[in-house]
Amino acid sequence: MLPSGTTNDIAKNYYETVNIEEILTTTDFTKTITTDLGIVNDKVFSYALTFGYLSNVPYTTDQKLKNKFGYFAYMLRGFWEIGN
């Protein structure tokens, strides 16, 4: 599993770095790791399950904001959603 994304939380949990190049050069890909999986309505997820009023925030946050502000962009979008 090669993690990516704005906050890269999976990399923070499984690897010593979030840098993909470092992961590729330092990880022993012959070894396996275990991780929990969940299933809801026949959909498999490996990291997070969200529901409720702000569950759309990760999907509606503008990519340019995520590139510029990282995790903080999600907070900005959440506050915007609450205000509207």
N, CA, C and O atoms as CSV, one atom per row, in Angstrom:
chain,resi,resn,atom,element,x,y,z
A,1,MET,N,N,0.846,-1.157,0.000
A,1,MET,CA,C,0.000,0.000,0.000
A,1,MET,C,C,0.901,1.231,0.000
A,1,MET,O,O,1.759,1.386,0.868
A,2,LEU,N,N,0.698,2.083,-0.964
A,2,LEU,CA,C,1.434,3.348,-1.013
A,2,LEU,C,C,0.469,4.477,-0.688
A,2,LEU,O,O,-0.423,4.774,-1.484
A,3,PRO,N,N,0.630,5.103,0.453
A,3,PRO,CA,C,-0.298,6.153,0.855
A,3,PRO,C,C,-0.018,7.462,0.139
A,3,PRO,O,O,1.114,7.750,-0.250
A,4,SER,N,N,-1.061,8.237,-0.023
A,4,SER,CA,C,-0.914,9.574,-0.589
A,4,SER,C,C,-2.074,10.412,-0.098
A,4,SER,O,O,-2.926,9.927,0.648
A,5,GLY,N,N,-2.112,11.640,-0.502
A,5,GLY,CA,C,-3.203,12.508,-0.096
A,5,GLY,C,C,-2.694,13.711,0.670
A,5,GLY,O,O,-1.507,13.827,0.975
A,6,THR,N,N,-3.614,14.594,0.970
A,6,THR,CA,C,-3.248,15.861,1.588
A,6,THR,C,C,-2.625,15.683,2.962
A,6,THR,O,O,-1.552,16.224,3.231
A,7,THR,N,N,-3.279,14.936,3.827
A,7,THR,CA,C,-2.746,14.782,5.182
A,7,THR,C,C,-1.928,13.518,5.342
A,7,THR,O,O,-1.156,13.403,6.294
A,8,ASN,N,N,-2.078,12.570,4.436
A,8,ASN,CA,C,-1.255,11.359,4.397
A,8,ASN,C,C,-1.227,10.612,5.725
A,8,ASN,O,O,-0.174,10.139,6.153
A,9,ASP,N,N,-2.387,10.506,6.378
A,9,ASP,CA,C,-2.462,9.880,7.695
A,9,ASP,C,C,-2.045,8.421,7.692
A,9,ASP,O,O,-1.457,7.952,8.666
A,10,ILE,N,N,-2.333,7.693,6.626
A,10,ILE,CA,C,-1.940,6.281,6.587
A,10,ILE,C,C,-0.424,6.157,6.626
A,10,ILE,O,O,0.108,5.297,7.328
A,11,ALA,N,N,0.269,6.996,5.889
A,11,ALA,CA,C,1.736,6.959,5.917
A,11,ALA,C,C,2.254,7.249,7.316
A,11,ALA,O,O,3.224,6.633,7.758
A,12,LYS,N,N,1.624,8.169,8.007
A,12,LYS,CA,C,2.050,8.503,9.368
A,12,LYS,C,C,1.872,7.320,10.313
A,12,LYS,O,O,2.616,7.186,11.285
A,13,ASN,N,N,0.899,6.468,10.037
A,13,ASN,CA,C,0.650,5.309,10.895
A,13,ASN,C,C,1.550,4.123,10.577
A,13,ASN,O,O,1.910,3.375,11.486
A,14,TYR,N,N,1.921,3.930,9.326
A,14,TYR,CA,C,2.648,2.728,8.917
A,14,TYR,C,C,4.124,2.942,8.602
A,14,TYR,O,O,4.906,1.994,8.661
A,15,TYR,N,N,4.509,4.136,8.278
A,15,TYR,CA,C,5.878,4.390,7.848
A,15,TYR,C,C,6.521,5.463,8.717
A,15,TYR,O,O,5.832,6.191,9.432
A,16,GLU,N,N,7.833,5.556,8.652
A,16,GLU,CA,C,8.556,6.579,9.406
A,16,GLU,C,C,8.575,7.917,8.685
A,16,GLU,O,O,9.034,8.913,9.245
A,17,THR,N,N,8.092,7.955,7.471
A,17,THR,CA,C,8.097,9.170,6.664
A,17,THR,C,C,6.817,9.227,5.840
A,17,THR,O,O,6.151,8.209,5.655
A,18,VAL,N,N,6.474,10.404,5.350
A,18,VAL,CA,C,5.351,10.539,4.422
A,18,VAL,C,C,5.849,10.770,3.001
A,18,VAL,O,O,5.052,10.961,2.083
A,19,ASN,N,N,7.148,10.754,2.824
A,19,ASN,CA,C,7.758,10.974,1.520
A,19,ASN,C,C,7.726,9.672,0.711
A,19,ASN,O,O,8.367,8.689,1.084
A,20,ILE,N,N,6.982,9.673,-0.392
A,20,ILE,CA,C,6.802,8.459,-1.197
A,20,ILE,C,C,8.135,7.911,-1.691
A,20,ILE,O,O,8.350,6.699,-1.667
A,21,GLU,N,N,9.033,8.786,-2.139
A,21,GLU,CA,C,10.334,8.315,-2.628
A,21,GLU,C,C,11.101,7.580,-1.528
A,21,GLU,O,O,11.715,6.544,-1.781
A,22,GLU,N,N,11.065,8.117,-0.310
A,22,GLU,CA,C,11.740,7.450,0.809
A,22,GLU,C,C,11.078,6.119,1.140
A,22,GLU,O,O,11.759,5.137,1.433
A,23,ILE,N,N,9.755,6.089,1.092
A,23,ILE,CA,C,9.040,4.837,1.358
A,23,ILE,C,C,9.455,3.783,0.340
A,23,ILE,O,O,9.711,2.635,0.702
A,24,LEU,N,N,9.522,4.168,-0.930
A,24,LEU,CA,C,9.887,3.215,-1.979
A,24,LEU,C,C,11.311,2.690,-1.827
A,24,LEU,O,O,11.586,1.542,-2.177
A,25,THR,N,N,12.211,3.511,-1.315
A,25,THR,CA,C,13.608,3.079,-1.211
A,25,THR,C,C,13.951,2.434,0.125
A,25,THR,O,O,14.988,1.779,0.235
A,26,THR,N,N,13.112,2.601,1.142
A,26,THR,CA,C,13.454,2.063,2.465
A,26,THR,C,C,12.549,0.938,2.942
A,26,THR,O,O,12.854,0.293,3.945
A,27,THR,N,N,11.455,0.689,2.256
A,27,THR,CA,C,10.502,-0.326,2.705
A,27,THR,C,C,10.834,-1.680,2.108
A,27,THR,O,O,11.138,-1.793,0.921
A,28,ASP,N,N,10.772,-2.701,2.941
A,28,ASP,CA,C,10.946,-4.081,2.484
A,28,ASP,C,C,9.579,-4.593,2.028
A,28,ASP,O,O,8.761,-5.002,2.851
A,29,PHE,N,N,9.338,-4.570,0.733
A,29,PHE,CA,C,8.038,-4.946,0.198
A,29,PHE,C,C,7.827,-6.454,0.134
A,29,PHE,O,O,6.796,-6.912,-0.358
A,30,THR,N,N,8.792,-7.233,0.628
A,30,THR,CA,C,8.578,-8.679,0.720
A,30,THR,C,C,7.873,-9.039,2.018
A,30,THR,O,O,7.383,-10.159,2.164
A,31,LYS,N,N,7.815,-8.110,2.962
A,31,LYS,CA,C,7.122,-8.326,4.230
A,31,LYS,C,C,5.704,-7.784,4.130
A,31,LYS,O,O,5.445,-6.807,3.428
A,32,THR,N,N,4.810,-8.422,4.830
A,32,THR,CA,C,3.424,-7.967,4.828
A,32,THR,C,C,3.099,-7.300,6.156
A,32,THR,O,O,3.725,-7.567,7.181
A,33,ILE,N,N,2.112,-6.434,6.106
A,33,ILE,CA,C,1.580,-5.832,7.320
A,33,ILE,C,C,0.093,-6.131,7.358
A,33,ILE,O,O,-0.522,-6.386,6.323
A,34,THR,N,N,-0.473,-6.100,8.531
A,34,THR,CA,C,-1.907,-6.309,8.651
A,34,THR,C,C,-2.572,-4.985,8.990
A,34,THR,O,O,-1.981,-4.118,9.635
A,35,THR,N,N,-3.790,-4.853,8.551
A,35,THR,CA,C,-4.568,-3.661,8.866
A,35,THR,C,C,-6.027,-4.065,8.957
A,35,THR,O,O,-6.456,-5.036,8.332
A,36,ASP,N,N,-6.770,-3.329,9.724
A,36,ASP,CA,C,-8.193,-3.597,9.854
A,36,ASP,C,C,-8.941,-3.042,8.649
A,36,ASP,O,O,-8.566,-2.013,8.086
A,37,LEU,N,N,-9.988,-3.728,8.269
A,37,LEU,CA,C,-10.888,-3.268,7.219
A,37,LEU,C,C,-12.295,-3.247,7.784
A,37,LEU,O,O,-12.640,-4.047,8.654
A,38,GLY,N,N,-13.096,-2.336,7.289
A,38,GLY,CA,C,-14.494,-2.285,7.670
A,38,GLY,C,C,-15.358,-2.415,6.436
A,38,GLY,O,O,-14.919,-2.140,5.319
A,39,ILE,N,N,-16.594,-2.837,6.650
A,39,ILE,CA,C,-17.546,-2.955,5.544
A,39,ILE,C,C,-18.868,-2.338,5.990
A,39,ILE,O,O,-19.409,-2.692,7.037
A,40,VAL,N,N,-19.374,-1.419,5.189
A,40,VAL,CA,C,-20.677,-0.820,5.422
A,40,VAL,C,C,-21.402,-0.793,4.090
A,40,VAL,O,O,-20.880,-0.269,3.106
A,41,ASN,N,N,-22.598,-1.353,4.056
A,41,ASN,CA,C,-23.388,-1.402,2.818
A,41,ASN,C,C,-22.581,-1.972,1.657
A,41,ASN,O,O,-22.605,-1.437,0.549
A,42,ASP,N,N,-21.873,-3.052,1.921
A,42,ASP,CA,C,-21.061,-3.748,0.918
A,42,ASP,C,C,-19.906,-2.910,0.369
A,42,ASP,O,O,-19.348,-3.251,-0.673
A,43,LYS,N,N,-19.541,-1.832,1.041
A,43,LYS,CA,C,-18.389,-1.012,0.642
A,43,LYS,C,C,-17.289,-1.194,1.683
A,43,LYS,O,O,-17.523,-1.065,2.884
A,44,VAL,N,N,-16.085,-1.495,1.198
A,44,VAL,CA,C,-14.945,-1.740,2.080
A,44,VAL,C,C,-14.179,-0.443,2.295
A,44,VAL,O,O,-13.946,0.314,1.352
A,45,PHE,N,N,-13.790,-0.190,3.536
A,45,PHE,CA,C,-12.946,0.962,3.828
A,45,PHE,C,C,-11.797,0.518,4.717
A,45,PHE,O,O,-11.918,-0.435,5.487
A,46,SER,N,N,-10.676,1.227,4.596
A,46,SER,CA,C,-9.492,0.818,5.343
A,46,SER,C,C,-9.023,1.846,6.352
A,46,SER,O,O,-8.150,1.545,7.166
A,47,TYR,N,N,-9.565,3.032,6.327
A,47,TYR,CA,C,-9.021,4.045,7.221
A,47,TYR,C,C,-10.089,4.765,8.033
A,47,TYR,O,O,-10.011,4.795,9.261
A,48,ALA,N,N,-11.067,5.334,7.383
A,48,ALA,CA,C,-12.023,6.159,8.108
A,48,ALA,C,C,-13.428,5.960,7.564
A,48,ALA,O,O,-13.636,5.713,6.376
A,49,LEU,N,N,-14.364,6.075,8.461
A,49,LEU,CA,C,-15.774,6.047,8.109
A,49,LEU,C,C,-16.377,7.342,8.627
A,49,LEU,O,O,-16.276,7.646,9.816
A,50,THR,N,N,-16.989,8.089,7.759
A,50,THR,CA,C,-17.600,9.339,8.185
A,50,THR,C,C,-19.082,9.320,7.860
A,50,THR,O,O,-19.523,8.687,6.901
A,51,PHE,N,N,-19.824,10.017,8.668
A,51,PHE,CA,C,-21.249,10.168,8.411
A,51,PHE,C,C,-21.709,11.434,9.113
A,51,PHE,O,O,-21.055,11.921,10.035
A,52,GLY,N,N,-22.825,11.952,8.671
A,52,GLY,CA,C,-23.366,13.136,9.307
A,52,GLY,C,C,-23.184,14.390,8.484
A,52,GLY,O,O,-22.865,14.350,7.296
A,53,TYR,N,N,-23.397,15.495,9.153
A,53,TYR,CA,C,-23.494,16.794,8.499
A,53,TYR,C,C,-22.246,17.180,7.712
A,53,TYR,O,O,-22.370,17.693,6.600
A,54,LEU,N,N,-21.063,16.954,8.243
A,54,LEU,CA,C,-19.836,17.414,7.584
A,54,LEU,C,C,-19.078,16.304,6.862
A,54,LEU,O,O,-17.908,16.477,6.522
A,55,SER,N,N,-19.722,15.179,6.627
A,55,SER,CA,C,-19.013,14.056,6.002
A,55,SER,C,C,-18.590,14.333,4.563
A,55,SER,O,O,-17.733,13.631,4.026
A,56,ASN,N,N,-19.172,15.333,3.943
A,56,ASN,CA,C,-18.806,15.659,2.561
A,56,ASN,C,C,-17.559,16.540,2.470
A,56,ASN,O,O,-17.036,16.745,1.374
A,57,VAL,N,N,-17.077,17.059,3.585
A,57,VAL,CA,C,-15.960,18.011,3.568
A,57,VAL,C,C,-14.721,17.472,2.851
A,57,VAL,O,O,-14.151,18.201,2.040
A,58,PRO,N,N,-14.270,16.242,3.101
A,58,PRO,CA,C,-13.074,15.773,2.387
A,58,PRO,C,C,-13.249,15.719,0.870
A,58,PRO,O,O,-12.276,15.823,0.123
A,59,TYR,N,N,-14.480,15.559,0.425
A,59,TYR,CA,C,-14.745,15.409,-1.007
A,59,TYR,C,C,-15.024,16.733,-1.696
A,59,TYR,O,O,-14.897,16.836,-2.916
A,60,THR,N,N,-15.406,17.750,-0.924
A,60,THR,CA,C,-15.769,19.031,-1.530
A,60,THR,C,C,-14.720,20.117,-1.306
A,60,THR,O,O,-14.877,21.236,-1.794
A,61,THR,N,N,-13.665,19.801,-0.581
A,61,THR,CA,C,-12.600,20.780,-0.358
A,61,THR,C,C,-11.788,20.941,-1.639
A,61,THR,O,O,-11.327,19.961,-2.224
A,62,ASP,N,N,-11.623,22.173,-2.059
A,62,ASP,CA,C,-10.913,22.481,-3.296
A,62,ASP,C,C,-9.458,22.004,-3.237
A,62,ASP,O,O,-8.769,22.219,-2.241
A,63,GLN,N,N,-9.004,21.362,-4.301
A,63,GLN,CA,C,-7.644,20.828,-4.353
A,63,GLN,C,C,-6.590,21.919,-4.191
A,63,GLN,O,O,-5.554,21.696,-3.565
A,64,LYS,N,N,-6.852,23.095,-4.751
A,64,LYS,CA,C,-5.887,24.191,-4.609
A,64,LYS,C,C,-5.724,24.593,-3.147
A,64,LYS,O,O,-4.618,24.894,-2.699
A,65,LEU,N,N,-6.842,24.597,-2.400
A,65,LEU,CA,C,-6.758,24.894,-0.968
A,65,LEU,C,C,-5.975,23.816,-0.236
A,65,LEU,O,O,-5.159,24.117,0.634
A,66,LYS,N,N,-6.224,22.548,-0.592
A,66,LYS,CA,C,-5.500,21.451,0.056
A,66,LYS,C,C,-4.006,21.540,-0.231
A,66,LYS,O,O,-3.187,21.295,0.654
A,67,ASN,N,N,-3.652,21.887,-1.460
A,67,ASN,CA,C,-2.236,22.020,-1.815
A,67,ASN,C,C,-1.570,23.153,-1.043
A,67,ASN,O,O,-0.407,23.053,-0.654
A,68,LYS,N,N,-2.314,24.221,-0.828
A,68,LYS,CA,C,-1.740,25.395,-0.171
A,68,LYS,C,C,-1.727,25.274,1.353
A,68,LYS,O,O,-0.742,25.631,1.999
A,69,PHE,N,N,-2.831,24.767,1.928
A,69,PHE,CA,C,-2.984,24.787,3.384
A,69,PHE,C,C,-2.941,23.412,4.047
A,69,PHE,O,O,-2.937,23.318,5.274
A,70,GLY,N,N,-2.909,22.349,3.247
A,70,GLY,CA,C,-2.884,21.006,3.831
A,70,GLY,C,C,-4.133,20.720,4.649
A,70,GLY,O,O,-5.247,21.034,4.231
A,71,TYR,N,N,-3.936,20.121,5.817
A,71,TYR,CA,C,-5.055,19.724,6.681
A,71,TYR,C,C,-5.962,20.903,7.023
A,71,TYR,O,O,-7.177,20.737,7.133
A,72,PHE,N,N,-5.389,22.075,7.190
A,72,PHE,CA,C,-6.160,23.261,7.555
A,72,PHE,C,C,-7.251,23.569,6.527
A,72,PHE,O,O,-8.272,24.160,6.879
A,73,ALA,N,N,-7.057,23.184,5.280
A,73,ALA,CA,C,-8.063,23.418,4.235
A,73,ALA,C,C,-9.371,22.715,4.569
A,73,ALA,O,O,-10.447,23.241,4.285
A,74,TYR,N,N,-9.291,21.533,5.169
A,74,TYR,CA,C,-10.507,20.824,5.561
A,74,TYR,C,C,-11.253,21.588,6.649
A,74,TYR,O,O,-12.483,21.643,6.649
A,75,MET,N,N,-10.508,22.170,7.563
A,75,MET,CA,C,-11.145,22.961,8.613
A,75,MET,C,C,-11.830,24.187,8.024
A,75,MET,O,O,-12.948,24.528,8.410
A,76,LEU,N,N,-11.153,24.847,7.089
A,76,LEU,CA,C,-11.755,26.006,6.430
A,76,LEU,C,C,-13.055,25.624,5.737
A,76,LEU,O,O,-14.061,26.325,5.852
A,77,ARG,N,N,-13.028,24.507,5.017
A,77,ARG,CA,C,-14.236,24.056,4.311
A,77,ARG,C,C,-15.342,23.696,5.302
A,77,ARG,O,O,-16.512,23.997,5.068
A,78,GLY,N,N,-14.973,23.060,6.393
A,78,GLY,CA,C,-15.961,22.714,7.415
A,78,GLY,C,C,-16.624,23.943,8.004
A,78,GLY,O,O,-17.844,23.973,8.164
A,79,PHE,N,N,-15.831,24.962,8.331
A,79,PHE,CA,C,-16.401,26.202,8.855
A,79,PHE,C,C,-17.297,26.868,7.818
A,79,PHE,O,O,-18.340,27.426,8.158
A,80,TRP,N,N,-16.887,26.809,6.549
A,80,TRP,CA,C,-17.714,27.374,5.485
A,80,TRP,C,C,-19.056,26.642,5.406
A,80,TRP,O,O,-20.106,27.270,5.266
A,81,GLU,N,N,-19.013,25.311,5.498
A,81,GLU,CA,C,-20.250,24.515,5.452
A,81,GLU,C,C,-21.176,24.881,6.611
A,81,GLU,O,O,-22.384,25.026,6.425
A,82,ILE,N,N,-20.607,25.029,7.802
A,82,ILE,CA,C,-21.415,25.371,8.974
A,82,ILE,C,C,-22.053,26.744,8.803
A,82,ILE,O,O,-23.207,26.950,9.179
A,83,GLY,N,N,-21.299,27.683,8.236
A,83,GLY,CA,C,-21.807,29.042,8.048
A,83,GLY,C,C,-22.861,29.175,6.970
A,83,GLY,O,O,-23.593,30.164,6.934
A,84,ASN,N,N,-22.945,28.195,6.097
A,84,ASN,CA,C,-23.926,28.268,5.009
A,84,ASN,C,C,-25.000,27.301,5.271
A,84,ASN,O,O,-25.937,27.190,4.480
